[in-house]
């Protein structure tokens, strides 16, 4: 029984040491590719273009056939 507890303790210490000093597996955020839906400049340009197109369209209200 004491050997089992010692083994569990040894595995626990090994895991903690691995987490503390092991290789860094997290990706670096500065090298991450940013998609267009996350890019504020892209969203701003799309919004600006959409508003410009809406303002260029003629007002197509309901037609009055009676004149």
C-alpha positions as CSV (number, residue, x, y, z in Angstrom):
1,X,0.0,0.0,0.0
2,X,2.8,2.4,0.8
3,X,4.4,1.7,-2.6
4,X,1.1,2.7,-4.3
5,X,1.0,6.0,-2.4
6,X,4.6,6.7,-3.2
7,X,3.9,6.0,-6.9
8,X,0.9,8.3,-6.9
9,X,3.0,11.0,-5.2
10,X,5.9,10.5,-7.7
11,X,3.6,10.8,-10.7
12,X,2.0,13.9,-9.2
13,X,5.4,15.5,-8.7
14,X,6.5,14.6,-12.2
15,X,3.3,16.1,-13.8
16,X,3.7,19.3,-11.8
17,X,7.4,19.6,-12.8
18,X,6.4,18.9,-16.4
19,X,3.8,21.6,-16.3
20,X,6.2,24.1,-14.7
21,X,9.4,23.5,-16.7
22,X,8.3,21.4,-19.8
23,X,8.1,22.6,-23.4
24,X,5.8,25.5,-24.1
25,X,3.0,24.1,-26.3
26,X,0.9,27.3,-26.4
27,X,0.9,29.1,-29.7
28,X,2.3,32.6,-29.7
29,X,-0.6,35.0,-30.1
30,X,1.4,37.7,-32.1
31,X,2.0,35.2,-35.0
32,X,-1.7,34.3,-35.2
33,X,-3.4,34.9,-38.5
34,X,-6.5,37.1,-38.0
35,X,-9.5,36.3,-40.1
36,X,-11.4,39.1,-41.9
37,X,-14.4,38.8,-39.6
38,X,-12.1,39.5,-36.6
39,X,-10.3,42.5,-38.3
40,X,-11.8,45.8,-37.2
41,X,-10.3,47.6,-40.2
42,X,-12.0,45.1,-42.6
43,X,-15.3,45.5,-40.8
44,X,-15.1,49.2,-40.9
45,X,-14.4,49.2,-44.6
46,X,-17.3,46.8,-45.3
47,X,-19.6,49.0,-43.2
48,X,-18.5,52.2,-45.0
49,X,-19.0,50.5,-48.4
50,X,-22.4,49.3,-47.5
51,X,-23.5,52.7,-46.3
52,X,-22.1,54.3,-49.5
53,X,-24.0,51.9,-51.7
54,X,-27.2,52.5,-49.7
55,X,-26.9,56.3,-50.2
56,X,-26.2,55.9,-53.9
57,X,-29.4,53.9,-54.5
58,X,-32.4,55.9,-55.6
59,X,-35.4,55.9,-53.2
60,X,-37.6,53.1,-54.5
61,X,-40.7,53.6,-52.6
62,X,-44.1,52.2,-53.5
63,X,-45.1,53.2,-57.0
64,X,-48.3,55.2,-57.4
65,X,-50.0,53.8,-60.5
66,X,-52.7,56.5,-60.4
67,X,-50.0,59.2,-60.8
